Amino acid sequence: HIETKTPILQYVCVSLLVGPGSTRCSGRVEIFHGGTWGTVCDDGWDLNDAQVVCRQLNCGSAVRALGSAHFGPGSDPTWLDDVDCSGSESSLTECRHPGFGTENCGHDEDAGVICSDHIRLVGSGSTRCSGRVEVFYGGTWGTVCDDGWDLNDAQVVCRQLNCGSAVRALGSAHFGPGSDPTWLDDVDCSGSESSLTECRHPGFGTENCGHDEDAGVICSDHIRLVGPGSTRCSGRVEIFHGGTWGTVCDDGWDLNDAQVVCRQLNCGSAVRALGSAHFGPGSDPTWLDDVDCSGSESSLTECRHPGFGTENCGHDEDAGVICSGEKSFSTVIGPSVSWSLSSVSSVCSSMCSQIRLVGPGSTRCSGRVEIFHGGTWGTVCDNGWDLNDAQVVCRQVKCGSAVRALGSAHFGPGSDPTWLDDVDCSGSESSLTECRHPGFGTENCGHDEDAGVICSGEKSFSTIPRVDLINPPSSTDAEKFHYLCNFCPEDWSICLLVSQLCFLHVFLHVLVGLRSSSKDSFHRLTICSVFKMFGKYVFSVPKDHIRLVGPGSTGCSGRVEIFHGGTWGTVCDDGWDLNDAQVVCRQLNCGSAVHALGSAHFGPGSDPTWLDDVDCSGSESSLTECRHPGFGTEDCGHDEDAGVICSDACASVVYSEQIKWSWDSVCDHHLVKDD
């Protein structure tokens, strides 16, 4: 019996987890070889290796791969070193290694693991952090039904597996159907639970599902948002490297960097890029510093940076983000920040629904509008899409005011469902889903009708050459312009130039008609119409973040706020006059300045006062180009916040199958309106 016991143990007890603080599914890894238990060295030890151990012990998925004798040093031989698993092996000894007992380690380098124990992700196309959700109960692995399965439930799974944040909550056996029992149905998590079985559910095995309804998740894996007041789409940014979560320093941290994080987490667009440990300081290593993203990268680690762990920061400089893709809002603040109702309302207005701008040629503040519903991103149809609708979108993604409301898949067609059609906003709603619409998924559109927006809150647009209005083109040129009017390439800068040429073409034809027609009032009306349709989109391109907000505000009237240092702030009314207001109105494509207002005419702001003693000549292309003593240099209270009323605040253009016009007082001074 003694002679046969060792081979049986060698076959059955290949791996064991032991040591101080160990459990059935966490501890120092030891293997049985040559009749003796021995340790594994942590050289090259990673999650792929840990994954094999956890699977071998029927302990779910690997949560952490630990070294440095985390569970205490062993006293037996070190059997394995430089283990290199792909993650798919059935036992640790199947992984590549230099041979049993070939090592150069001390027991202060003993490897350990923490496994998820009672939860795992499996199925076709699954990875360590994405797959069909299965829980271990009654000695058997079983599936979870997708009834009521949402991102809150998925968030608990991802946290439990140390896989970052939930990106998608999937149903309909996305990762293939399971063959084991269905253990859970109607799971209802708040999102804060530490394990899925802590969430509300009717009981193990109480279900009315088939395996074609098995639930799955996709987690962010190597990135997460955490800290006091954090949510799924806002918090301190942490990345997973070398088996450990660590922070990102705020040196050079900006909206381009935040945009990559938000996209990676499927959280819409970046609303704010925060520093100074806004969501509290982390205690893990600082993995990244001086991050420099273009904004188009698919993950934060693809951005330029000096290397993992190369940094000169303290945790009081930890970076954070707030993304537009919020489902709910509790408190997105640091531990020592107090908020007024107005500031809470301001944050909520841009966060409480999931929305993003995407597509060819899109930027943070322009693109095809998509909303997140039912676990999936989908488009918005352009039926009835106008500037009021676009205004809500721009406000929601914290991009200033709406410049254009675009249809006909201007930013390319989407491939996801069309979630909204016949959207009818007043312009004052805090999110697009608050506007009137017939219901999610109720639509009769193709993706060639996907709606888009261009907001004023752009960092930059390409410089557009000016068209010579003095020397009219030849008839041949005019024919070319007529052709260009029916074609607009995807590149926005070229599109603006085409619009200029189209405008010139129409304008010259109107002038020719004016000389030969007796219906002067009609042609004067046409000239005004052309200017209103094309002029404001052609001759003024916003270069900085600016918006008009406050009680009673519209897209072209309100309290002036500018975006600087990751935050919206007001402008003081000291020296505020029509020249200053003229620059604002031109920057927002809102015509001419009608009134330059002070004394918080549109209500006081609650953000910082960024500008004071502004002195514009009136010809500047943006307010920040005007003379001023510097950002934040001011001696004002918010009862001195400046505002404007632009000429286009008095007129609205309603596009339908037939164009209807409502004229402002400026046109009425020069035109006779013909019904």
C-alpha positions as CSV (number, residue, x, y, z in Angstrom):
1,H,0.0,0.0,0.0
2,I,2.8,2.4,0.8
3,E,4.4,1.7,-2.6
4,T,1.2,2.5,-4.5
5,K,0.2,5.6,-2.4
6,T,2.8,7.9,-3.8
7,P,1.8,7.5,-7.5
8,I,-1.9,7.9,-6.6
9,L,-1.1,11.2,-4.7
10,Q,1.2,12.3,-7.6
11,Y,-1.7,11.8,-10.0
12,V,-4.5,13.2,-7.9
13,C,-2.9,15.9,-5.8
14,V,-0.9,17.7,-8.5
15,S,-1.5,21.2,-7.0
16,L,-2.3,22.5,-3.6
17,L,-2.9,25.9,-2.1
18,V,-1.4,26.4,1.4
19,G,0.2,28.9,3.7
20,P,-0.9,31.6,6.2
21,G,-4.3,33.1,5.2
22,S,-4.9,30.4,2.5
23,T,-8.3,29.0,1.6
24,R,-9.5,26.3,-0.6
25,C,-9.1,28.6,-3.6
26,S,-6.3,31.0,-2.5
27,G,-2.8,30.4,-1.2
28,R,0.8,29.4,-2.0
29,V,1.0,27.1,-5.0
30,E,2.6,23.8,-4.3
31,I,2.9,20.7,-6.6
32,F,3.6,17.1,-5.8
33,H,6.7,15.6,-7.5
34,G,9.0,12.8,-6.7
35,G,7.1,11.9,-3.6
36,T,7.5,15.5,-2.1
37,W,5.5,18.7,-2.1
38,G,7.4,21.7,-3.4
39,T,6.8,25.4,-4.3
40,V,6.8,27.3,-7.5
41,C,9.0,30.4,-8.1
42,D,7.4,33.7,-9.0
43,D,9.8,34.4,-11.9
44,G,7.5,35.2,-14.8
45,W,4.5,34.2,-12.8
46,D,1.3,35.8,-14.3
47,L,-2.4,35.5,-14.6
48,N,-2.2,32.9,-17.4
49,D,-0.2,30.7,-15.0
50,A,-2.7,31.4,-12.2
51,Q,-5.6,30.6,-14.5
52,V,-4.4,27.1,-15.0
53,V,-4.0,26.5,-11.3
54,C,-7.5,27.8,-10.6
55,R,-9.1,25.7,-13.3
56,Q,-7.1,22.6,-12.2
57,L,-8.5,23.1,-8.6
58,N,-12.1,23.7,-9.9
59,C,-11.8,27.2,-8.3
60,G,-13.2,29.3,-11.0
61,S,-11.1,32.0,-12.7
62,A,-7.8,33.6,-11.6
63,V,-8.2,36.8,-9.8
64,R,-4.6,37.5,-8.8
65,A,-1.2,36.0,-9.5
66,L,0.9,36.7,-6.5
67,G,4.6,36.5,-5.8
68,S,7.1,37.4,-3.0
69,A,5.8,34.7,-0.8
70,H,2.5,36.5,-0.3
71,F,1.1,33.5,1.6
72,G,4.3,32.9,3.5
73,P,7.5,31.1,2.4
74,G,7.5,27.3,1.9
75,S,10.2,25.1,3.4
76,D,10.1,22.3,0.8
77,P,12.0,22.2,-2.5
78,T,11.2,24.6,-5.3
79,W,10.0,22.3,-8.1
80,L,9.2,24.9,-10.8
81,D,10.6,28.1,-12.0
82,D,10.1,30.3,-15.1
83,V,6.6,28.8,-15.7
84,D,5.1,30.0,-19.0
85,C,1.5,29.0,-19.5
86,S,-0.8,30.0,-22.4
87,G,-3.8,29.7,-20.0
88,S,-5.5,26.8,-21.7
89,E,-3.5,24.0,-20.2
90,S,-5.3,21.5,-18.0
91,S,-2.5,21.3,-15.4
92,L,0.4,23.5,-14.3
93,T,3.0,20.8,-15.2
94,E,1.8,20.9,-18.8
95,C,3.0,24.5,-19.1
96,R,6.5,25.3,-20.5
97,H,9.2,25.3,-17.8
98,P,13.0,24.4,-17.7
99,G,12.4,21.2,-15.8
100,F,11.6,20.0,-12.2
101,G,14.0,21.4,-9.7
102,T,15.8,23.7,-12.2
103,E,15.5,27.1,-10.5
104,N,17.5,29.9,-9.0
105,C,15.0,31.1,-6.3
106,G,14.7,31.5,-2.6
107,H,11.4,30.8,-0.8
108,D,10.9,34.6,-0.5
109,E,9.9,34.3,-4.2
110,D,7.2,31.6,-3.7
111,A,4.2,32.1,-6.1
112,G,0.6,32.2,-5.0
113,V,-2.9,32.7,-6.5
114,I,-6.3,34.0,-5.6
115,C,-9.1,32.3,-7.5
116,S,-12.7,33.5,-7.8
117,D,-13.8,30.2,-6.1
118,H,-17.6,30.1,-6.9
119,I,-17.7,32.0,-10.2
120,R,-16.1,31.7,-13.6
121,L,-16.4,32.9,-17.2
122,V,-16.4,30.2,-19.9
123,G,-17.8,29.4,-23.3
124,S,-17.0,29.9,-27.0
125,G,-14.7,32.9,-27.4
126,S,-14.3,33.5,-23.7
127,T,-11.3,34.9,-22.0
128,R,-10.3,35.4,-18.4
129,C,-12.5,38.5,-18.2
130,S,-15.3,37.8,-20.7
131,G,-17.6,34.8,-21.2
132,R,-20.6,33.0,-20.0
133,V,-21.2,33.4,-16.3
134,E,-21.3,30.3,-14.2
135,V,-21.5,29.8,-10.5
136,F,-20.5,26.9,-8.3
137,Y,-23.2,25.5,-6.1
138,G,-24.0,22.1,-4.6
139,G,-20.8,20.7,-6.0
140,T,-21.7,21.6,-9.6
141,W,-21.1,24.5,-12.0
142,G,-24.3,26.1,-13.4
143,T,-25.3,29.0,-15.6
144,V,-27.2,32.3,-14.9
145,C,-30.3,33.2,-16.8
146,D,-30.4,36.6,-18.6
147,D,-33.9,37.6,-17.3
148,G,-33.3,41.1,-15.9
149,W,-29.5,40.8,-16.5
150,D,-27.9,44.3,-16.7
151,L,-24.7,46.2,-16.2
152,N,-25.2,46.4,-12.4
153,D,-25.1,42.6,-12.3
154,A,-22.2,42.4,-14.7
155,Q,-20.3,45.0,-12.6
156,V,-20.5,42.6,-9.6
157,V,-19.1,39.8,-11.7
158,C,-16.2,41.8,-13.1
159,R,-15.3,43.1,-9.6
160,Q,-15.5,39.6,-8.1
161,L,-13.1,38.4,-10.8
162,N,-10.7,41.4,-10.5
163,C,-11.4,42.2,-14.1
164,G,-12.0,45.9,-13.9
165,S,-15.3,47.4,-14.8
166,A,-18.3,45.9,-16.7
167,V,-18.3,46.9,-20.4
168,R,-21.3,44.8,-21.6
169,A,-24.0,42.7,-20.0
170,L,-24.9,40.0,-22.5
171,G,-27.7,37.6,-22.9
172,S,-29.1,35.1,-25.4
173,A,-26.2,32.7,-24.8
174,H,-23.8,35.1,-26.5
175,F,-20.8,32.8,-25.5
176,G,-22.7,29.7,-26.3
177,P,-25.2,27.7,-24.3
178,G,-24.1,25.9,-21.1
179,S,-25.1,22.3,-20.4
180,D,-25.0,22.4,-16.6
181,P,-28.0,23.4,-14.4
182,T,-29.2,27.0,-14.4
183,W,-28.5,28.1,-10.8
184,L,-29.7,31.7,-10.8
185,D,-32.5,33.7,-12.5
186,D,-33.9,37.2,-12.1
187,V,-30.7,38.4,-10.5
188,D,-31.0,42.0,-9.2
189,C,-27.8,43.6,-8.1
190,S,-27.3,47.2,-7.0
191,G,-23.7,47.0,-8.3
192,S,-22.0,47.3,-4.9
193,E,-22.2,43.7,-3.8
194,S,-18.9,41.8,-3.4
195,S,-20.2,38.6,-5.0
196,L,-23.0,37.7,-7.4
197,T,-24.7,35.4,-4.9
198,E,-25.2,38.3,-2.5
199,C,-27.5,40.0,-5.0
200,R,-31.3,39.5,-4.8
201,H,-32.5,36.4,-6.5
202,P,-35.4,33.9,-5.9
203,G,-33.1,31.1,-4.9
204,F,-30.7,28.6,-6.4
205,G,-32.3,26.5,-9.1
206,T,-35.5,28.6,-9.1
207,E,-35.7,29.5,-12.8
208,N,-37.8,29.3,-16.0
209,C,-35.1,29.5,-18.6
210,G,-33.4,27.5,-21.3
211,H,-29.7,27.6,-22.0
212,D,-30.4,29.9,-25.0
213,E,-30.9,32.6,-22.3
214,D,-27.5,32.1,-20.5
215,A,-26.0,35.4,-19.3
216,G,-22.5,36.6,-20.1
217,V,-20.3,39.6,-19.5
218,I,-17.4,41.5,-21.0
219,C,-15.2,43.2,-18.5
220,S,-12.6,45.9,-19.1
221,D,-9.9,43.6,-17.9
222,H,-6.9,45.8,-17.5
223,I,-8.5,49.1,-16.6
224,R,-11.0,50.2,-13.9
225,L,-12.5,53.3,-12.3
226,V,-12.5,53.3,-8.5
227,G,-12.3,55.6,-5.4
228,P,-14.8,57.4,-3.1
229,G,-17.8,58.5,-5.1
230,S,-16.8,56.4,-8.2
231,T,-19.4,54.7,-10.4
232,R,-19.1,52.4,-13.4
233,C,-18.2,55.4,-15.6
234,S,-16.5,57.8,-13.3
235,G,-13.6,57.5,-10.9
236,R,-9.9,57.2,-10.3
237,V,-8.2,55.5,-13.3
238,E,-6.3,52.4,-12.5
239,I,-4.6,49.9,-14.8
240,F,-3.6,46.3,-14.2
241,H,0.1,45.6,-14.8
242,G,2.5,43.0,-13.5
243,G,-0.2,41.4,-11.5
244,T,-1.1,44.6,-9.6
245,W,-3.6,47.5,-10.0
246,G,-1.9,50.9,-10.1
247,T,-2.8,54.5,-10.7
248,V,-2.2,57.0,-13.4
249,C,-0.5,60.4,-12.7
250,D,-2.3,63.6,-13.8
251,D,0.8,65.1,-15.4
252,G,-0.4,66.2,-18.9
253,W,-3.8,64.4,-18.3
254,D,-6.4,65.9,-20.6
255,L,-9.7,65.1,-22.4
256,N,-7.9,63.1,-25.2
257,D,-6.6,60.8,-22.5
258,A,-9.9,60.6,-20.8
259,Q,-11.7,59.9,-24.1
260,V,-9.6,56.7,-24.6
261,V,-10.5,55.5,-21.1
262,C,-14.2,56.2,-21.6
263,R,-14.2,54.4,-25.0
264,Q,-12.3,51.5,-23.5
265,L,-14.9,51.1,-20.8
266,N,-17.8,51.5,-23.2
267,C,-18.8,54.6,-21.3
268,G,-19.5,57.1,-24.1
269,S,-17.5,60.3,-24.4
270,A,-15.2,62.0,-21.9
271,V,-17.0,64.8,-19.9
272,R,-14.1,65.7,-17.6
273,A,-10.5,64.8,-17.2
274,L,-9.7,65.2,-13.5
275,G,-6.5,65.3,-11.5
276,S,-5.4,66.1,-7.9
277,A,-6.8,62.7,-6.7
278,H,-10.4,64.0,-7.3
279,F,-11.7,60.5,-6.4
280,G,-9.3,60.0,-3.5
281,P,-5.6,58.9,-3.6
282,G,-4.8,55.3,-4.5
283,S,-2.4,53.1,-2.5
284,D,-1.1,50.9,-5.3
285,P,1.9,51.8,-7.5
286,T,1.7,54.6,-10.0
287,W,2.0,52.7,-13.3
288,L,1.7,55.5,-15.9
289,D,2.8,59.2,-16.0
290,D,3.0,61.8,-18.8
291,V,0.3,59.9,-20.8
292,D,-0.1,61.5,-24.2
293,C,-3.1,60.1,-26.2
294,S,-4.3,61.4,-29.6
295,G,-7.8,60.3,-28.5
296,S,-8.2,57.6,-31.2
297,E,-6.3,54.7,-29.4
298,S,-8.3,51.7,-28.3
299,S,-6.7,51.4,-24.9
300,L,-4.8,53.7,-22.6
301,T,-1.6,51.6,-22.7
302,E,-1.4,52.2,-26.5
303,C,-0.9,56.0,-25.8
304,R,2.6,57.5,-25.6
305,H,4.1,57.2,-22.1
306,P,7.7,56.9,-20.8
307,G,7.1,53.3,-19.6
308,F,5.3,51.4,-16.8
309,G,6.4,52.6,-13.4
310,T,8.5,55.5,-14.8
311,E,7.0,58.4,-12.9
312,N,7.7,61.3,-10.4
313,C,4.3,61.6,-8.8
314,G,2.6,61.2,-5.5
315,H,-0.9,59.7,-5.1
316,D,-2.2,63.3,-4.5
317,E,-1.8,63.5,-8.3
318,D,-3.9,60.5,-9.3
319,A,-5.9,61.0,-12.5
320,G,-9.6,60.5,-12.9
321,V,-12.4,60.7,-15.4
322,I,-16.1,61.4,-15.7
323,C,-17.6,59.8,-18.8
324,S,-21.0,60.7,-20.4
325,G,-22.1,57.1,-20.2
326,E,-23.7,57.1,-16.7
327,K,-26.8,55.2,-15.9
328,S,-27.1,56.6,-12.4
329,F,-25.6,59.2,-10.2
330,S,-24.8,58.9,-6.6
331,T,-21.9,61.2,-5.7
332,V,-19.0,61.8,-8.1
333,I,-16.9,63.7,-5.7
334,G,-13.8,63.4,-3.7
335,P,-13.9,62.8,0.1
336,S,-13.6,66.4,1.0
337,V,-15.6,68.2,-1.6
338,S,-18.9,69.8,-0.8
339,W,-21.6,70.3,-3.5
340,S,-24.4,72.7,-3.9
341,L,-27.7,71.7,-5.6
342,S,-26.8,73.6,-8.7
343,S,-23.4,71.9,-9.1
344,V,-25.0,68.5,-8.6
345,S,-27.5,69.4,-11.2
346,S,-24.8,70.5,-13.6
347,V,-22.9,67.2,-13.3
348,C,-26.2,65.2,-13.6
349,S,-27.2,67.0,-16.7
350,S,-24.2,65.7,-18.6
351,M,-24.0,62.3,-17.0
352,C,-27.3,60.6,-16.3
353,S,-27.8,58.9,-19.7
354,Q,-25.4,57.0,-21.8
355,I,-24.5,58.8,-25.1
356,R,-21.6,59.1,-27.4
357,L,-20.4,60.7,-30.7
358,V,-18.7,58.3,-33.1
359,G,-18.1,57.6,-36.8
360,P,-15.7,58.5,-39.6
361,G,-14.4,62.1,-39.0
362,S,-15.9,62.3,-35.5
363,T,-14.3,64.0,-32.6
364,R,-15.1,64.3,-28.9
365,C,-17.7,67.0,-29.8
366,S,-18.9,66.0,-33.2
367,G,-20.1,62.7,-34.7
368,R,-22.9,60.2,-35.2
369,V,-25.2,60.2,-32.1
370,E,-25.5,56.9,-30.4
371,I,-27.2,56.0,-27.1
372,F,-26.7,53.0,-24.8
373,H,-29.9,51.0,-24.1
374,G,-30.6,47.4,-23.2
375,G,-26.9,46.7,-23.0
376,T,-26.2,47.8,-26.6
377,W,-25.2,51.0,-28.4
378,G,-27.6,52.1,-31.1
379,T,-28.2,55.1,-33.4
380,V,-30.8,57.8,-33.6
381,C,-32.8,58.4,-36.8
382,D,-32.8,61.8,-38.4
383,N,-36.6,62.1,-38.8
384,G,-37.5,65.5,-37.3
385,W,-33.9,65.9,-36.1
386,D,-33.1,69.6,-35.5
387,L,-31.0,72.1,-33.5
388,N,-33.1,71.7,-30.4
389,D,-32.3,68.0,-30.4
390,A,-28.7,68.6,-31.1
391,Q,-28.6,71.2,-28.3
392,V,-29.6,68.6,-25.8
393,V,-26.8,66.2,-27.0
394,C,-24.1,68.9,-26.9
395,R,-25.1,69.9,-23.4
396,Q,-25.2,66.3,-22.3
397,V,-21.7,65.6,-23.5
398,K,-20.5,68.9,-22.1
399,C,-19.6,70.3,-25.6
400,G,-21.1,73.7,-25.5
401,S,-23.8,74.7,-27.9
402,A,-25.1,72.9,-31.0
403,V,-23.7,74.3,-34.2
404,R,-25.3,71.8,-36.7
405,A,-27.9,69.1,-36.6
406,L,-26.9,66.6,-39.3
407,G,-28.7,63.7,-40.9
408,S,-28.3,61.3,-43.8
409,A,-25.5,59.4,-41.9
410,H,-23.2,62.4,-42.3
411,F,-20.7,60.6,-40.0
412,G,-21.2,57.3,-41.6
413,P,-23.9,54.7,-41.0
414,G,-24.0,52.8,-37.8
415,S,-24.4,49.0,-37.5
416,D,-26.1,48.8,-34.2
417,P,-29.9,49.0,-33.7
418,T,-31.7,52.3,-34.2
419,W,-32.9,53.1,-30.7
420,L,-34.7,56.4,-31.2
421,D,-36.8,58.0,-34.0
422,D,-38.9,61.1,-34.3
423,V,-37.1,62.7,-31.4
424,D,-38.7,66.0,-30.3
425,C,-36.8,68.1,-27.8
426,S,-37.6,71.5,-26.6
427,G,-33.9,72.1,-26.1
428,S,-34.0,72.4,-22.3
429,E,-33.9,68.7,-21.5
430,S,-30.9,67.3,-19.6
431,S,-30.6,64.2,-21.7
432,L,-31.8,63.0,-25.1
433,T,-33.9,60.2,-23.7
434,E,-35.9,62.8,-21.8
435,C,-37.2,64.3,-25.0
436,R,-40.5,63.1,-26.6
437,H,-40.1,60.0,-28.7
438,P,-42.3,57.0,-29.5
439,G,-40.2,54.5,-27.5
440,F,-36.9,52.7,-27.7
441,G,-36.7,50.7,-30.9
442,T,-39.9,52.1,-32.4
443,E,-38.6,53.3,-35.8
444,N,-38.9,53.0,-39.5
445,C,-35.4,54.0,-40.5
446,G,-32.3,52.7,-42.2
447,H,-28.8,53.5,-41.1
448,D,-28.5,55.9,-44.0
449,E,-30.7,58.2,-41.9
450,D,-28.5,58.2,-38.8
451,A,-28.4,61.5,-37.0
452,G,-25.3,63.5,-36.0
453,V,-24.2,66.7,-34.4
454,I,-21.5,69.3,-34.5
455,C,-21.1,71.1,-31.2
456,S,-19.3,74.4,-30.5
457,G,-17.0,72.8,-27.9
458,E,-14.3,71.7,-30.3
459,K,-10.6,72.2,-29.6
460,S,-9.8,72.9,-33.2
461,F,-11.0,72.7,-36.7
462,S,-8.9,72.8,-39.9
463,T,-8.3,76.3,-41.2
464,I,-10.7,77.0,-44.0
465,P,-9.6,79.2,-47.0
466,R,-11.8,82.2,-47.6
467,V,-13.7,82.6,-50.8
468,D,-13.3,85.7,-52.9
469,L,-16.7,87.4,-53.0
470,I,-15.5,90.3,-55.1
471,N,-14.5,88.4,-58.3
472,P,-17.4,86.2,-59.5
473,P,-16.5,82.9,-61.0
474,S,-17.0,81.9,-64.6
475,S,-20.0,80.0,-65.8
476,T,-17.8,76.9,-65.9
477,D,-16.8,77.4,-62.3
478,A,-20.5,78.0,-61.4
479,E,-21.3,74.6,-62.9
480,K,-18.6,73.0,-60.8
481,F,-20.0,74.7,-57.7
482,H,-23.4,73.4,-58.6
483,Y,-21.9,69.9,-58.7
484,L,-20.1,70.4,-55.4
485,C,-23.4,71.5,-53.8
486,N,-24.6,67.9,-54.2
487,F,-21.5,66.3,-52.8
488,C,-19.9,66.6,-49.4
489,P,-16.9,64.4,-48.5
490,E,-16.4,63.0,-45.1
491,D,-13.5,65.3,-44.3
492,W,-15.0,68.2,-42.3
493,S,-12.5,70.8,-43.4
494,I,-13.2,70.0,-47.1
495,C,-16.9,69.9,-46.4
496,L,-16.8,73.5,-45.1
497,L,-14.9,74.6,-48.1
498,V,-17.5,73.0,-50.3
499,S,-20.2,74.7,-48.3
500,Q,-18.5,78.1,-49.0
501,L,-18.4,77.4,-52.7
502,C,-22.1,76.4,-52.6
503,F,-23.0,79.5,-50.7
504,L,-21.1,81.7,-53.3
505,H,-22.8,79.9,-56.2
506,V,-26.3,80.4,-54.8
507,F,-25.5,84.0,-53.6
508,L,-24.4,85.1,-57.1
509,H,-27.4,83.5,-58.8
510,V,-29.6,85.5,-56.4
511,L,-27.8,88.7,-57.2
512,V,-28.3,88.1,-60.9
513,G,-32.0,87.4,-60.4
514,L,-32.3,90.5,-58.2
515,R,-31.1,92.8,-61.1
516,S,-33.7,91.4,-63.5
517,S,-36.7,90.7,-61.3
518,S,-39.4,93.1,-60.3
519,K,-40.2,91.1,-57.2
520,D,-37.5,92.8,-55.1
521,S,-39.0,91.8,-51.8
522,F,-39.0,88.1,-52.8
523,H,-35.3,88.2,-53.8
524,R,-34.3,90.2,-50.7
525,L,-36.1,87.5,-48.7
526,T,-34.1,84.8,-50.7
527,I,-30.8,86.5,-49.9
528,C,-31.7,86.6,-46.2
529,S,-32.7,82.9,-46.4
530,V,-29.5,82.0,-48.0
531,F,-27.4,83.8,-45.4
532,K,-29.4,82.1,-42.6
533,M,-29.1,78.7,-44.2
534,F,-25.4,78.8,-45.1
535,G,-23.6,81.9,-44.0
536,K,-23.4,81.1,-40.3
537,Y,-22.0,77.6,-41.0
538,V,-19.4,78.9,-43.5
539,F,-17.8,82.0,-42.2
540,S,-17.3,81.2,-38.5
541,V,-15.7,78.1,-37.1
542,P,-15.5,77.7,-33.3
543,K,-12.0,77.1,-32.0
544,D,-12.5,76.9,-28.2
545,H,-14.9,75.4,-25.7
546,I,-17.7,77.9,-25.1
547,R,-21.4,77.6,-24.3
548,L,-24.4,79.7,-23.3
549,V,-26.3,78.4,-20.3
550,G,-28.5,79.4,-17.4
551,P,-32.2,80.0,-16.8
552,G,-34.0,81.2,-19.9
553,S,-31.0,80.5,-22.1
554,T,-31.1,79.2,-25.7
555,G,-28.5,78.0,-28.1
556,C,-27.8,81.7,-28.9
557,S,-28.5,83.5,-25.6
558,G,-27.4,82.8,-22.1
559,R,-24.6,83.1,-19.5
560,V,-21.2,82.8,-21.2
561,E,-19.0,80.0,-20.0
562,I,-15.7,78.7,-21.3
563,F,-14.0,75.3,-20.9
564,H,-10.5,75.5,-19.4
565,G,-8.4,73.2,-17.3
566,G,-11.0,70.5,-17.6
567,T,-13.8,72.6,-16.1
568,W,-16.5,75.0,-17.3
569,G,-16.3,78.5,-15.8
570,T,-17.9,81.9,-16.1
571,V,-16.8,85.3,-17.4
572,C,-17.0,88.4,-15.3
573,D,-18.9,91.4,-16.5
574,D,-16.2,94.0,-15.7
575,G,-15.8,95.9,-19.0
576,W,-18.1,93.5,-20.8
577,D,-19.5,95.2,-23.9
578,L,-20.9,94.6,-27.4
579,N,-17.5,94.0,-28.9
580,D,-16.9,91.1,-26.5
581,A,-20.4,89.8,-27.1
582,Q,-19.9,90.0,-30.9
583,V,-16.9,87.6,-30.6
584,V,-19.0,85.1,-28.6
585,C,-21.9,85.3,-31.1
586,R,-19.6,84.8,-34.0
587,Q,-17.8,81.9,-32.3
588,L,-21.1,80.1,-31.7
589,N,-22.4,80.8,-35.3
590,C,-25.2,82.8,-33.8
591,G,-25.2,85.9,-35.9
592,S,-24.5,89.3,-34.4
593,A,-24.5,90.5,-30.8
594,V,-27.8,92.2,-29.8
595,H,-27.1,92.6,-26.1
596,A,-24.1,92.4,-23.8
597,L,-25.5,91.6,-20.4
598,G,-24.1,91.5,-16.9
599,S,-25.2,91.2,-13.3
600,A,-25.9,87.4,-13.8
601,H,-28.8,88.2,-16.1
602,F,-29.1,84.4,-16.9
603,G,-28.5,83.4,-13.3
604,P,-25.2,83.0,-11.4
605,G,-22.9,80.2,-12.3
606,S,-21.3,77.8,-9.7
607,D,-18.1,77.0,-11.5
608,P,-14.9,79.0,-11.4
609,T,-14.7,82.5,-13.0
610,W,-12.1,82.0,-15.7
611,L,-12.0,85.4,-17.4
612,D,-12.3,89.0,-16.1
613,D,-11.6,92.4,-17.7
614,V,-12.1,90.9,-21.2
615,D,-11.2,93.5,-23.9
616,C,-12.1,92.5,-27.4
617,S,-11.8,94.6,-30.6
618,G,-14.7,92.5,-32.0
619,S,-12.7,90.9,-34.8
620,E,-11.2,88.0,-32.8
621,S,-12.3,84.5,-33.8
622,S,-12.6,83.3,-30.2
623,L,-13.1,85.0,-26.8
624,T,-9.8,83.6,-25.4
625,E,-8.0,85.5,-28.1
626,C,-9.1,88.8,-26.6
627,R,-7.0,90.7,-24.2
628,H,-7.5,89.5,-20.6
629,P,-5.2,89.3,-17.5
630,G,-5.1,85.5,-17.5
631,F,-7.3,82.5,-16.7
632,G,-8.6,82.6,-13.2
633,T,-7.2,86.1,-12.5
634,E,-10.4,87.9,-11.3
635,D,-12.0,89.8,-8.4
636,C,-15.7,88.9,-9.1
637,G,-18.6,87.1,-7.6
638,H,-21.0,85.1,-9.6
639,D,-23.5,87.9,-9.3
640,E,-21.3,89.6,-12.0
641,D,-21.5,86.7,-14.5
642,A,-21.6,88.0,-18.1
643,G,-24.2,87.0,-20.7
644,V,-25.1,87.7,-24.3
645,I,-28.1,87.7,-26.6
646,C,-27.3,87.1,-30.2
647,S,-29.4,87.9,-33.2
648,D,-30.1,84.2,-34.0
649,A,-31.7,83.8,-30.6
650,C,-34.6,85.7,-32.1
651,A,-35.0,83.4,-35.1
652,S,-35.5,79.7,-35.6
653,V,-35.2,77.7,-38.7
654,V,-37.5,74.7,-38.8
655,Y,-36.6,72.0,-41.3
656,S,-39.3,69.6,-42.5
657,E,-40.3,68.4,-45.9
658,Q,-41.0,72.0,-46.7
659,I,-38.8,74.8,-45.3
660,K,-40.6,77.3,-43.0
661,W,-39.1,80.4,-41.7
662,S,-39.6,82.5,-38.6
663,W,-37.9,85.9,-39.1
664,D,-36.2,87.9,-36.4
665,S,-36.3,91.7,-36.1
666,V,-33.1,92.1,-38.1
667,C,-34.6,90.7,-41.3
668,D,-37.9,92.5,-40.6
669,H,-36.0,95.9,-40.9
670,H,-35.1,95.1,-44.5
671,L,-37.6,92.7,-45.9
672,V,-41.3,92.5,-46.7
673,K,-42.5,89.1,-45.7
674,D,-44.5,87.3,-48.4
675,D,-46.7,84.6,-47.2
